[in-house]
Each structure stands twice: as C-alpha cells, then as structure tokens.
Amino acid sequence: MRAQAIPSAPATALRPLPFTGPWLLAPMEGITDPVFRDLVLERHRPEDLGGAFTEFVRVIDRALPEKVLRRHLGPRRFAIPVGVQLMGSDLGALAATARAAVRAGAPLVDLNFGCPAKGALKGCAGSALLRDPAALGAVVRATFEAVGEAVPVTAKIRAGFDDDSLLEDLAASAEANGAALLTVHCRTRKEGYRDEPDWERIARAVAAVAIPVCGNGGVRTHADLEGMRRATGCAYVMVGHGALADPWIFAGRAVSAAEAARFLLDYEEGLRTRKQATPRGASSRVKQLLRVWTAGGLVADEEDRWTWLHAEEIVARLRHVYSGRYGA
Ligand SMILES: Cc1cc2nc3c(=O)[nH]c(=O)nc-3n(C[C@H](O)[C@H](O)[C@H](O)COP(=O)(O)O)c2cc1C
C-alpha cells in the first residue's frame, strides 16, 4: 500500500549538517546522558567521532522549557556536535520545544520515530508514527518550519512498524518535509533489538531519497563502520550497543585495561558528583556497562564477567586495575 500524496519539498534550503565525521554515537535513553556522552566525546578527535545525540526528550502536550534542554545538552561543549533528540506528536508542543532546544544551543534537532516503548505508542509518538508516513511527515514539517532556518532537522526511523513495506514512503515523507538527514535503524519495531539486522533496508532508503542517510543497526567493530557504508552506500553510520561494549569503537583504538578501568571509574565518579546517581546507583550503572564491555581486555571471558558483575567492591577492583598500570 502506498502512502498518500507527499507534500512538496520545503521552500527553505536545508541547513548543512554540523557533523565532523561520518561515525555517530546513537542516542540511548538511560545511557547517553551528559556524563557518559562527555566521556566518549573527550576521548575522540572530531574526525574520528562526527557527532552524538541526547537521549530522547519526550514532548507530550506542552513545550519544554529551555532549562530542560540545557540539562540534556550538559554543561560542556566539544568540537563534536551533540544534537537534541525530541520525541512526540503534538505539533505545537514539538515546534516550541525545538525552538527552545536551539536557544539552549543545540546545533541540530533530531526526531525520534523508533522508540518501541508502550508509553510512546500510547501517545502516538516514536515508532507509532511508522504506520503513517503522512503523520510522520507532519511532525518533521512542523519542526522544520519552527527551526529549519537556524539548524538542521533530522529524522531517525526504524525500517517499519510490523514489517518494512512502508520504508521508502517513510523515507520520502521525511525528506519531502524538511529532514536534512535520515537515520535508519534497520530493524522494525516488531523486531525490537533481537533480530539480525538487515542492512539491505539501509540500501533501500539510500536509493529512495537524495538526502544523506545514516545507517544504524548491528555495528559491533570498527571495521563494521566502513563495512556498512560500503555495503549500503549510506553517508553516516550510527552505533549504539557497539559503543557500550567499546566506547573507542569510532577511532578503532585498542586501549589498555587501565584506560578501560579509568573510563568506568570516571563514569562512576561523574554520576555521583553530577548528582545523577547515588553511590549504589552509580555502581549499578557501571555494572550495566560491564554486562557487555569488551574494551581493554578488562573482562577476560564470560566467567570473568560473572565475577565483575558479582563483585562487592567494583570501584576498588577497577582502581586496582588502574593503579596496576600506572604503579600508583
Ligand atoms: C538502552 C537503549 C536506549 C535507547 N534509547 C534510544 C533513544 O533515546 N532514542 C533513539 O532514537 N534510539 C534509542 N535507542 C536505539 C539506538 O539508538 C539504536 O537505534 C539501536 O540500539 C540500534 O543500533 P545498535 O545495533 O548499534 O545498538 C536505544 C537503544 C538502547 C539499547
């Protein structure tokens, strides 16, 4: 089934994308807050990591104030740009929140059309809009008309809701309504995060639109970044889970166990000192990363992972690894 007629292309020229390179850190709720994001950003040169995003910011039926967007952007700025990601379907509230994001300093506003959570679906936001290309287009257009002259508006979709039959229509609708970049997470909502990613869907989106496409889904190694670009023709590649296992994936640098431990120690300390978590909460956020962590050989094998996850004093163990390297 084809979607309804797609509105004509926006009158205003698209703003150039601010990214400093082709590899992007994915937005991840509960993870890519300023504490985690800054640790990744400060460890990369702008040519190695081209951009990052806030976690999604849910917009329900009223505009969020600038201070909320500032909080998501965090206090530090890097040469690597960080876009604000919004999720919602109330056009007026989204437009006003996008303007607040620009006032807060966002160099780009991204729109989330992929979140599979029940709350998003009930509010007809996130992946709910994948069933209706025209409605998705209306969200892009409202945001584009609100801020498109100041900063680029980008859209992040999944390959579809239950299946991928609307992929080209969704891509075309985002483009026709002002998106300067289309990110395609190549799984459908139904496939969640489980199924093997189908990169062919990214190639289909590339063929469907003239704007740059950012491929996303299943990148696990530094070599996969270029591999996805070659296989699909996408201009950018976004990494989620792969960057949780190895935050240095963008540069492809093999770090030492001490450097890996330092990252996790800084993360734990940052969460506490920036009042994002209690000491107990900070330790469990570190454990969340250790469940998948591969960088620096810190976790030798699955048996060793079990010992990390059940360690009483995880910070003491990390300090031990760190101080062993530097002899402190
Ligand atoms: C814990 C978690 C939180 C996520 N939160 C967001 C989010 O806030 N916004 C969004 O667009 N995608 C979100 N995603 C999806 C990722 O951005 C990405 O599209 C997905 O993980 C597929 O990429 P990957 O295979 O490289 O992980 C989230 C994924 C995970 C695992």
Ligand as a Chemical Component Dictionary entry (heavy atoms), coordinates in Angstrom:
data_LIG
# 
_chem_comp.id                   LIG 
_chem_comp.type                 NON-POLYMER 
_chem_comp.pdbx_formal_charge   0 
_chem_comp.three_letter_code    LIG 
# 
loop_
_chem_comp_atom.comp_id 
_chem_comp_atom.atom_id 
_chem_comp_atom.alt_atom_id 
_chem_comp_atom.type_symbol 
_chem_comp_atom.charge 
_chem_comp_atom.model_Cartn_x 
_chem_comp_atom.model_Cartn_y 
_chem_comp_atom.model_Cartn_z 
_chem_comp_atom.pdbx_ordinal 
LIG C1  C1  C 0 19.281 1.221  26.115 1  
LIG C2  C2  C 0 18.891 1.821  24.796 2  
LIG C3  C3  C 0 18.269 3.048  24.776 3  
LIG C4  C4  C 0 17.909 3.614  23.539 4  
LIG N1  N1  N 0 17.355 4.868  23.534 5  
LIG C5  C5  C 0 17.126 5.485  22.338 6  
LIG C6  C6  C 0 16.712 6.851  22.289 7  
LIG O1  O1  O 0 16.600 7.535  23.305 8  
LIG N2  N2  N 0 16.471 7.376  21.063 9  
LIG C7  C7  C 0 16.620 6.649  19.902 10 
LIG O2  O2  O 0 16.386 7.168  18.807 11 
LIG N3  N3  N 0 17.047 5.388  19.936 12 
LIG C8  C8  C 0 17.314 4.788  21.107 13 
LIG N4  N4  N 0 17.819 3.524  21.129 14 
LIG C9  C9  C 0 18.114 2.850  19.850 15 
LIG C10 C10 C 0 19.560 3.121  19.405 16 
LIG O3  O3  O 0 19.769 4.489  19.172 17 
LIG C11 C11 C 0 19.872 2.331  18.123 18 
LIG O4  O4  O 0 18.997 2.745  17.108 19 
LIG C12 C12 C 0 19.733 0.823  18.321 20 
LIG O5  O5  O 0 20.339 0.401  19.529 21 
LIG C13 C13 C 0 20.323 0.052  17.135 22 
LIG O6  O6  O 0 21.698 0.327  16.992 23 
LIG P1  P1  P 0 22.834 -0.709 17.511 24 
LIG O7  O7  O 0 22.535 -2.046 16.852 25 
LIG O8  O8  O 0 24.112 -0.092 17.078 26 
LIG O9  O9  O 0 22.670 -0.785 19.003 27 
LIG C14 C14 C 0 18.164 2.930  22.330 28 
LIG C15 C15 C 0 18.810 1.683  22.389 29 
LIG C16 C16 C 0 19.183 1.133  23.584 30 
LIG C17 C17 C 0 19.871 -0.193 23.595 31 
# 
loop_
_chem_comp_bond.comp_id 
_chem_comp_bond.atom_id_1 
_chem_comp_bond.atom_id_2 
_chem_comp_bond.value_order 
_chem_comp_bond.pdbx_ordinal 
LIG C1  C2  SING 1  
LIG C2  C3  SING 2  
LIG C2  C16 DOUB 3  
LIG C3  C4  DOUB 4  
LIG C4  N1  SING 5  
LIG C4  C14 SING 6  
LIG N1  C5  DOUB 7  
LIG C5  C6  SING 8  
LIG C5  C8  SING 9  
LIG C6  O1  DOUB 10 
LIG C6  N2  SING 11 
LIG N2  C7  SING 12 
LIG C7  O2  DOUB 13 
LIG C7  N3  SING 14 
LIG N3  C8  DOUB 15 
LIG C8  N4  SING 16 
LIG N4  C9  SING 17 
LIG N4  C14 SING 18 
LIG C9  C10 SING 19 
LIG C10 O3  SING 20 
LIG C10 C11 SING 21 
LIG C11 O4  SING 22 
LIG C11 C12 SING 23 
LIG C12 O5  SING 24 
LIG C12 C13 SING 25 
LIG C13 O6  SING 26 
LIG O6  P1  SING 27 
LIG P1  O7  DOUB 28 
LIG P1  O8  SING 29 
LIG P1  O9  SING 30 
LIG C14 C15 DOUB 31 
LIG C15 C16 SING 32 
LIG C16 C17 SING 33 
# 
